[in-house]
Amino acid sequence: MLELSFEKEVVKTLTTGNNQWVERKDLYGATPDQLWTNFRDKLNGRLQI
């Protein structure tokens, strides 16, 4: 049940308000590791896990 709650919160965060996915030109030259770090930072900063 905790996983379902987490998934719903992720979807809500990524699809509503100022949290929508946007094109990030500053990440065009990023390495895969930098992209994963950015993704984790966004999740950790916006979700109360």
MDAnalysis code that builds the backbone (N, CA, C; Angstrom):
import MDAnalysis as mda
import numpy as np

u = mda.Universe.empty(147, n_residues=49, atom_resindex=np.repeat(np.arange(49), 3), trajectory=True)
u.add_TopologyAttr("name", ["N", "CA", "C"] * 49)
u.add_TopologyAttr("resid", np.arange(1, 50))
u.add_TopologyAttr("resname", ["MET", "LEU", "GLU", "LEU", "SER", "PHE", "GLU", "LYS", "GLU", "VAL", "VAL", "LYS", "THR", "LEU", "THR", "THR", "GLY", "ASN", "ASN", "GLN", "TRP", "VAL", "GLU", "ARG", "LYS", "ASP", "LEU", "TYR", "GLY", "ALA", "THR", "PRO", "ASP", "GLN", "LEU", "TRP", "THR", "ASN", "PHE", "ARG", "ASP", "LYS", "LEU", "ASN", "GLY", "ARG", "LEU", "GLN", "ILE"])
u.atoms.positions = np.array([
    [0.820, -1.195, 0.000],
    [0.000, 0.000, 0.000],
    [0.869, 1.266, 0.000],
    [2.004, 1.223, 0.675],
    [2.913, 2.379, 0.705],
    [3.434, 2.693, -0.699],
    [3.709, 1.640, -1.474],
    [4.198, 1.845, -2.838],
    [3.155, 2.555, -3.693],
    [1.893, 2.183, -3.568],
    [0.823, 2.818, -4.335],
    [0.703, 4.298, -3.959],
    [0.800, 4.592, -2.688],
    [0.748, 5.974, -2.227],
    [1.910, 6.778, -2.808],
    [3.097, 6.187, -2.806],
    [4.274, 6.843, -3.368],
    [4.080, 7.107, -4.860],
    [3.598, 6.097, -5.599],
    [3.392, 6.253, -7.036],
    [2.382, 7.360, -7.336],
    [1.316, 7.423, -6.566],
    [0.319, 8.480, -6.764],
    [0.918, 9.854, -6.500],
    [1.762, 9.962, -5.500],
    [2.406, 11.242, -5.177],
    [3.381, 11.654, -6.278],
    [4.108, 10.688, -6.843],
    [5.031, 10.986, -7.945],
    [4.261, 11.511, -9.146],
    [3.183, 10.826, -9.506],
    [2.369, 11.256, -10.649],
    [1.799, 12.646, -10.390],
    [1.299, 12.877, -9.196],
    [0.746, 14.191, -8.850],
    [1.818, 15.278, -8.965],
    [2.997, 15.003, -8.445],
    [4.084, 15.977, -8.478],
    [4.518, 16.305, -9.896],
    [4.557, 15.290, -10.755],
    [5.060, 15.491, -12.114],
    [4.020, 16.066, -13.066],
    [2.767, 16.102, -12.665],
    [1.728, 16.501, -13.620],
    [0.872, 17.676, -13.181],
    [1.163, 18.306, -12.060],
    [0.319, 19.415, -11.605],
    [1.144, 20.649, -11.259],
    [0.489, 21.786, -11.337],
    [1.073, 23.044, -10.892],
    [2.408, 23.377, -11.507],
    [3.304, 23.921, -10.692],
    [4.630, 24.328, -11.145],
    [5.598, 23.163, -11.255],
    [5.133, 21.963, -11.000],
    [6.005, 20.796, -11.018],
    [5.948, 20.034, -12.332],
    [5.263, 20.569, -13.312],
    [5.154, 19.864, -14.579],
    [6.525, 19.707, -15.216],
    [6.660, 18.643, -15.988],
    [7.912, 18.454, -16.712],
    [8.068, 19.562, -17.727],
    [9.224, 20.136, -17.763],
    [9.520, 21.197, -18.714],
    [10.844, 20.881, -19.400],
    [11.013, 21.437, -20.582],
    [12.270, 21.264, -21.296],
    [13.359, 22.011, -20.536],
    [14.441, 21.314, -20.214],
    [15.545, 21.912, -19.478],
    [16.766, 21.965, -20.366],
    [16.949, 23.078, -21.074],
    [18.084, 23.212, -21.986],
    [19.412, 23.161, -21.242],
    [19.391, 23.510, -19.957],
    [20.628, 23.455, -19.180],
    [21.087, 22.018, -18.941],
    [20.216, 21.046, -19.203],
    [20.586, 19.643, -19.011],
    [20.929, 18.933, -20.319],
    [20.919, 19.638, -21.428],
    [21.189, 19.008, -22.723],
    [22.524, 18.284, -22.755],
    [23.558, 18.859, -22.182],
    [24.877, 18.246, -22.219],
    [25.187, 17.382, -21.012],
    [24.189, 17.113, -20.208],
    [24.410, 16.360, -18.966],
    [24.692, 14.888, -19.247],
    [25.505, 14.309, -18.391],
    [25.787, 12.877, -18.475],
    [24.622, 12.113, -17.841],
    [24.514, 10.823, -18.108],
    [23.462, 10.031, -17.447],
    [23.521, 10.140, -15.921],
    [24.727, 10.135, -15.355],
    [24.841, 10.272, -13.897],
    [24.302, 11.614, -13.413],
    [24.576, 12.680, -14.153],
    [24.063, 13.999, -13.771],
    [22.542, 14.045, -13.876],
    [21.994, 13.394, -14.897],
    [20.540, 13.366, -15.051],
    [19.879, 12.602, -13.914],
    [20.454, 11.462, -13.532],
    [19.895, 10.697, -12.415],
    [19.996, 11.493, -11.114],
    [21.104, 12.183, -10.910],
    [21.265, 13.011, -9.712],
    [20.212, 14.104, -9.682],
    [19.980, 14.752, -10.813],
    [18.965, 15.793, -10.894],
    [17.582, 15.218, -10.572],
    [17.273, 14.047, -11.138],
    [15.981, 13.398, -10.902],
    [15.799, 13.079, -9.417],
    [16.823, 12.489, -8.800],
    [16.724, 12.158, -7.371],
    [16.585, 13.422, -6.517],
    [17.312, 14.471, -6.877],
    [17.200, 15.730, -6.134],
    [15.780, 16.268, -6.198],
    [15.158, 16.190, -7.373],
    [13.787, 16.673, -7.521],
    [12.828, 15.854, -6.670],
    [12.971, 14.536, -6.708],
    [12.101, 13.684, -5.900],
    [12.291, 13.934, -4.412],
    [13.521, 13.994, -3.978],
    [13.795, 14.189, -2.555],
    [13.368, 15.566, -2.065],
    [13.389, 16.539, -2.943],
    [13.030, 17.893, -2.541],
    [11.536, 18.168, -2.552],
    [10.771, 17.377, -3.285],
    [9.348, 17.685, -3.439],
    [8.417, 16.656, -2.840],
    [8.920, 15.473, -2.544],
    [8.069, 14.439, -1.993],
    [8.431, 14.194, -0.532],
    [7.444, 14.001, 0.260],
    [7.668, 13.660, 1.664],
    [7.627, 12.143, 1.794],
    [8.781, 11.520, 1.697],
    [8.851, 10.057, 1.726],
    [9.221, 9.586, 3.117],
])
